Amino acid sequence: MDFNYSNRVTELLNKLNIFMVKYIYPAEKVFKQELKENRSKVPQVIEDLKLKAKEENLWNLFLPDEKLGSGLSNIEYATLCEVMGRSLIAPEIFNCNAPDTGNMELLLNYASEEQKNEWLYKLLDGKIRSAFCMTEPAVASSDATNITTSITSDGDHYIINGSKWWTTNAAHPNCELLIVMGKTNPNAPKYNQQSQILVPMKTKGVKVIRRLTLYGYDESPHGHCELSFNDVRVPKGNLILGEGKGFEIAQGRLGPGRIHHCMRLIGAAERALEAMCIRSNNRVAFGKKLSEQGSIREQIAQSRIDIEQARLLVLKTAWSIDKFGAKKSRDQIAMIKVSVPKMACNVIDRSIQAHGAAGFTDDFFLAASWANSRGLRMADGPDAVHSETIAKLELKKFEN
């Protein structure tokens, strides 16, 4: 395994770090202020910085396709993704934000040419946003075979009925596309019942019920929404790949996406540790700096150990996907999905503790970063589901 940076990655990394310091970090306060004034509008600072990112060719870095994206491998992009993860507003500015990245890869790999022409290129250009609708409020959606949303054939159309929630981006003013997972044939074999279909956001019968909060944060302007689909009619040409292909598409979509989540969390943890060290060097309690207190030093040391371990596991996973594919890297993908969000939560929580009561406020980035990290322990499946996968694959090695 070779984790060394290529010359191109080194150049991009330097440009990205400069961009973060010069534009992203200063924009965080502006973003909060503009959002406070109008939570239903994309802050202008985001739109302005997206143009700058395009100008500096820091755009669509996630996409391995050389014609449409950066042409970087998973392991090459991982380092860049970590830097973006240091700020909650950065990924959108570089058009490297979830769930759009996963949706763009899905369209690139599985959509028809007509579907790509209608949706993919607008997403790649950052003109629109998209959402992925799988999780449902009435069933345990960590087992996707439970989903009940129906996609029923009716002549040259499909009719969709059901409810979805935690649909990230659905509240975004620029969200124009929903990718909906539902059942086209409940009587087919277990993993061939589901299909995925493209639904324009403005289609009659699509309704945003409410915007959900994550530990009190509504994560405007994109938000996480509960949606209802009431006799939503779309052309059969909107079905992706074919009936019964929903699981195949979902598995292809989630591998790289989980690496992106985890690398962003490592970036968040790095920034939290930096904040903890700075705070500890500048605060005095009981006659000496916090950084001179044994308990604080132990927490700083443990945080550095935890981050380094997590990063190496994610890089190994990225290397494995590049070399062997996502399917043969299932155990490692599951391992990072369990371990990295936990690590990030722990490191950020230690930093919050070192900041005292201020750590709970929005005066610092820590509270929002912790909430985001804790949410990612559930996104793309809870810990228990991934642990089950790890155990099954491990036990299989010792079957007679």
C-alpha positions in Angstrom: 0.0 0.0 0.0 1.4 3.4 -1.0 -0.1 6.4 0.7 2.4 8.9 -0.7 0.9 12.0 -2.4 1.4 12.3 -6.2 2.7 15.6 -7.5 -0.9 16.5 -8.6 -2.4 15.7 -5.2 0.3 17.7 -3.5 -0.5 20.7 -5.8 -4.3 20.4 -5.2 -3.8 20.0 -1.4 -1.7 23.2 -1.2 -4.3 25.1 -3.3 -7.1 23.7 -1.2 -5.5 24.6 2.1 -4.8 28.1 0.9 -8.4 28.4 -0.2 -9.7 27.2 3.2 -7.6 29.8 5.1 -8.3 32.6 2.7 -12.0 32.1 2.1 -13.7 29.3 3.9 -12.9 29.9 7.5 -13.6 33.7 7.3 -16.9 32.9 5.5 -18.3 30.7 8.3 -19.4 33.7 10.3 -20.8 35.5 7.2 -22.7 32.3 6.4 -24.3 32.2 9.9 -25.3 35.8 9.7 -26.8 35.6 6.2 -28.6 32.4 7.2 -30.0 34.1 10.3 -31.5 36.8 8.1 -33.1 34.3 5.8 -33.1 30.6 6.5 -34.8 29.6 3.2 -32.2 31.2 0.9 -28.8 30.0 0.0 -26.4 32.5 1.6 -24.7 34.7 -1.1 -21.3 33.9 0.4 -21.7 30.3 -0.7 -22.6 31.2 -4.3 -19.7 33.6 -4.5 -17.2 31.1 -3.2 -18.5 28.4 -5.6 -17.5 30.7 -8.5 -14.1 31.2 -7.0 -13.7 27.4 -6.5 -14.5 26.9 -10.2 -12.1 29.5 -11.2 -9.3 27.8 -9.3 -10.2 24.3 -10.7 -11.2 23.1 -7.2 -14.4 21.7 -8.5 -15.9 18.1 -8.7 -12.7 16.7 -7.2 -14.6 13.7 -5.9 -15.4 12.3 -9.4 -12.9 9.7 -10.7 -14.1 10.2 -14.3 -11.4 12.1 -16.1 -13.7 13.9 -18.6 -16.3 15.1 -16.1 -14.3 15.2 -12.8 -10.8 15.3 -11.4 -9.8 11.8 -12.4 -8.5 11.1 -8.9 -8.6 7.7 -7.3 -10.4 7.2 -4.0 -7.1 7.3 -2.1 -6.0 10.4 -3.9 -9.3 12.2 -3.2 -9.4 11.0 0.5 -6.7 13.5 1.6 -8.5 16.4 -0.1 -11.8 15.3 1.3 -10.3 15.4 4.8 -9.4 19.1 4.4 -12.9 19.9 3.2 -14.3 18.2 6.3 -12.8 20.8 8.5 -15.7 23.1 7.8 -19.4 22.2 7.4 -19.8 24.8 4.6 -16.8 23.7 2.5 -18.0 20.6 0.6 -20.9 22.5 -1.1 -18.5 25.2 -2.2 -16.4 22.7 -4.1 -19.4 20.8 -5.3 -18.2 17.8 -3.3 -21.2 17.6 -0.9 -23.4 14.7 0.1 -25.8 13.5 -1.1 -25.1 15.1 -4.5 -21.7 13.4 -4.9 -23.4 10.0 -4.5 -26.2 10.9 -6.7 -23.9 12.2 -9.4 -21.9 8.9 -9.3 -25.1 7.0 -9.4 -26.3 8.8 -12.5 -22.9 8.5 -14.2 -22.7 4.7 -13.6 -26.3 3.6 -13.9 -28.4 6.3 -15.7 -29.4 6.3 -19.4 -28.0 8.9 -21.7 -31.3 10.7 -21.7 -31.3 10.8 -17.9 -27.7 12.0 -17.8 -28.5 14.8 -20.2 -31.5 15.9 -18.2 -29.9 15.8 -14.7 -26.2 14.8 -14.4 -24.6 17.8 -16.1 -26.6 20.3 -14.3 -25.5 18.7 -11.0 -21.9 18.6 -12.1 -22.2 22.3 -12.9 -23.7 23.1 -9.5 -26.8 24.6 -11.0 -29.1 22.4 -9.1 -29.1 20.2 -6.0 -30.6 16.7 -5.5 -31.8 14.3 -2.7 -31.9 10.6 -2.1 -35.1 9.2 -0.7 -34.8 5.8 1.0 -35.4 6.0 4.8 -39.0 5.8 5.9 -40.6 6.8 9.2 -42.8 3.8 9.7 -40.2 1.0 9.3 -36.7 0.1 10.4 -35.0 1.3 7.3 -31.6 0.1 8.3 -33.0 -3.1 6.7 -33.8 -1.6 3.3 -36.0 -4.6 2.4 -38.5 -3.1 4.8 -39.3 -0.1 2.7 -42.9 0.2 1.8 -43.0 3.0 -0.8 -44.7 1.6 -3.9 -43.8 2.2 -7.5 -46.7 0.9 -9.5 -46.8 0.5 -13.3 -49.6 2.4 -15.0 -49.4 2.4 -18.8 -46.3 4.4 -19.8 -46.0 5.9 -16.3 -45.2 4.8 -12.7 -47.3 5.9 -9.8 -45.4 6.5 -6.5 -47.0 6.4 -3.0 -45.3 6.4 0.3 -43.5 8.4 3.0 -39.8 9.2 3.3 -37.8 11.1 5.9 -34.2 12.3 6.6 -34.1 13.3 3.0 -31.1 15.6 3.0 -31.2 18.5 0.6 -35.0 18.4 0.1 -35.3 21.8 1.8 -32.6 23.4 -0.4 -34.0 26.1 -2.6 -32.1 24.6 -5.6 -33.1 21.0 -5.0 -34.8 19.9 -8.3 -34.3 16.1 -8.3 -35.3 13.3 -6.0 -34.0 9.8 -6.4 -36.6 7.6 -4.8 -36.2 4.0 -3.8 -39.4 1.9 -3.6 -40.9 -1.4 -4.5 -41.9 -2.2 -8.0 -42.6 -5.9 -7.3 -43.3 -7.0 -3.7 -43.5 -10.6 -4.8 -40.1 -10.8 -6.4 -37.1 -12.3 -4.6 -36.1 -10.3 -1.5 -33.4 -8.2 -3.2 -35.1 -7.8 -6.5 -38.3 -6.1 -5.3 -36.8 -2.6 -5.1 -36.2 -0.1 -7.8 -34.9 3.5 -8.0 -36.6 6.2 -10.0 -36.0 9.9 -10.8 -38.7 12.3 -9.5 -38.5 16.0 -10.2 -39.0 17.9 -7.0 -41.9 19.9 -8.4 -43.9 16.9 -9.5 -47.5 17.0 -8.4 -48.1 14.9 -5.3 -44.6 15.5 -3.8 -45.0 17.3 -0.5 -42.5 18.4 2.2 -44.2 17.6 5.5 -41.6 19.2 7.7 -37.9 19.9 8.2 -36.3 17.7 10.8 -33.6 18.8 13.3 -30.4 17.1 14.3 -29.8 17.8 18.0 -31.6 21.1 17.5 -29.8 22.1 14.2 -32.1 22.2 11.1 -28.9 22.4 8.9 -30.4 25.1 6.7 -30.5 25.9 3.9 -30.4 22.2 2.7 -32.1 20.6 5.7 -33.3 17.0 6.3 -37.0 16.6 5.5 -39.9 14.3 5.8 -41.7 13.9 2.5 -44.9 12.3 1.3 -45.6 10.9 -2.2 -49.3 10.9 -3.0 -50.1 9.4 -6.5 -46.9 10.9 -7.9 -46.9 10.1 -11.6 -43.6 10.1 -13.6 -42.8 8.6 -17.0 -41.4 5.1 -17.1 -38.2 6.5 -18.7 -37.4 7.9 -15.2 -36.7 4.4 -13.9 -32.9 3.9 -13.4 -31.3 0.8 -14.9 -34.5 -1.3 -14.7 -37.1 -2.9 -12.4 -35.6 -4.8 -9.4 -32.2 -3.0 -9.7 -32.6 -0.8 -6.6 -30.2 -2.8 -4.3 -27.6 -3.2 -7.0 -27.6 0.6 -7.5 -27.6 1.3 -3.8 -24.6 -0.8 -3.1 -22.6 0.8 -5.9 -23.5 4.2 -4.6 -22.6 3.7 -0.9 -19.0 2.5 -1.0 -17.1 5.6 -2.0 -19.7 7.8 -0.2 -18.8 6.2 3.1 -15.2 7.0 2.6 -16.1 10.6 1.9 -18.1 10.8 5.1 -15.3 9.3 7.1 -12.5 11.4 5.7 -14.6 14.6 6.3 -15.0 13.4 9.9 -11.3 13.0 10.3 -10.9 16.6 9.1 -13.5 17.7 11.7 -11.6 15.8 14.4 -8.3 17.4 13.4 -9.7 20.9 13.7 -11.3 20.0 17.0 -7.9 18.8 18.4 -6.2 22.0 17.1 -8.9 24.1 18.9 -8.4 22.0 22.1 -4.6 22.6 22.0 -5.0 26.3 21.4 -7.6 26.7 24.1 -5.5 24.7 26.6 -2.5 26.9 26.0 -4.5 30.1 26.6 -6.6 29.2 29.6 -5.5 29.1 33.2 -7.2 27.1 36.0 -6.0 26.4 39.5 -2.8 28.3 39.0 -1.6 26.8 35.7 -2.5 26.5 32.1 -4.9 23.8 31.1 -2.1 22.4 28.8 -0.1 21.8 32.0 -2.9 19.7 33.5 -2.2 15.9 33.3 -5.8 15.0 32.5 -5.9 17.5 29.5 -2.5 16.2 28.2 -3.8 12.6 28.4 -6.9 13.6 26.4 -4.8 15.4 23.8 -2.5 12.4 23.4 -5.5 10.0 23.1 -7.1 12.2 20.5 -3.9 12.2 18.4 -3.7 8.4 18.6 -7.4 8.0 17.7 -7.2 10.3 14.7 -4.0 8.6 13.3 -5.5 5.1 13.7 -8.8 6.2 12.0 -7.0 7.9 9.1 -4.8 4.9 8.4 -7.9 2.6 8.3 -9.7 4.9 5.9 -6.7 5.2 3.6 -6.4 1.4 3.6 -10.1 1.1 2.7 -9.7 3.7 -0.1 -6.7 1.8 -1.4 -8.7 -1.5 -1.3 -11.6 -0.1 -3.2 -9.3 1.3 -5.9 -7.5 -2.0 -6.2 -10.3 -4.6 -5.6 -13.6 -2.7 -5.8 -16.2 -1.9 -3.2 -17.8 -5.3 -3.1 -14.5 -7.0 -2.1 -13.8 -4.2 0.5 -17.1 -4.6 2.3 -15.5 -5.5 5.6 -13.2 -2.4 5.6 -16.0 -0.1 4.5 -18.1 -1.4 7.4 -15.2 -1.0 9.8 -14.6 2.7 9.0 -18.3 3.4 9.2 -18.4 2.1 12.7 -15.1 3.4 14.0 -14.6 6.9 12.5 -17.9 8.6 13.5 -17.3 7.3 17.1 -13.7 8.6 17.0 -14.9 12.0 15.7 -17.6 12.3 18.4 -15.0 11.5 21.1 -12.4 13.9 20.0 -14.8 16.7 19.4 -16.4 16.1 22.8 -13.0 16.3 24.5 -12.5 19.6 22.8 -15.9 20.8 23.9 -15.0 19.9 27.5 -11.7 21.9 27.3 -13.7 24.9 26.0 -16.0 24.7 29.0 -19.5 26.1 28.7 -18.4 28.0 25.6 -18.1 24.7 23.8 -21.8 24.2 23.9 -22.5 27.4 22.0 -22.3 28.4 18.4 -19.4 30.8 19.3 -17.3 27.9 18.2 -17.8 25.3 15.5 -17.6 22.4 18.0 -21.3 21.9 18.9 -22.5 21.8 15.3 -19.6 19.6 14.3 -20.4 17.1 17.1 -24.1 17.0 16.1 -23.1 16.3 12.5 -20.7 13.6 13.6 -23.2 11.9 15.8 -25.8 12.0 13.0 -23.3 10.2 10.7 -23.3 7.2 13.1 -26.8 6.6 11.8 -26.5 7.8 8.2 -25.8 5.0 5.7 -26.8 2.5 8.4 -26.4 2.4 12.2 -23.3 0.9 13.9 -25.1 -2.4 14.7 -25.8 -3.1 11.0 -22.1 -2.6 10.0 -20.9 -4.6 13.0 -23.0 -7.5 11.9 -21.4 -7.3 8.4 -17.9 -7.3 9.9 -18.7 -10.3 12.2 -20.2 -12.3 9.4 -17.3 -11.8 7.1 -14.8 -12.5 9.9 -16.6 -15.7 10.9 -16.8 -16.9 7.3 -12.9 -17.1 7.3 -13.1 -19.9 9.8 -16.0 -22.0 8.4 -15.2 -25.7 7.9 
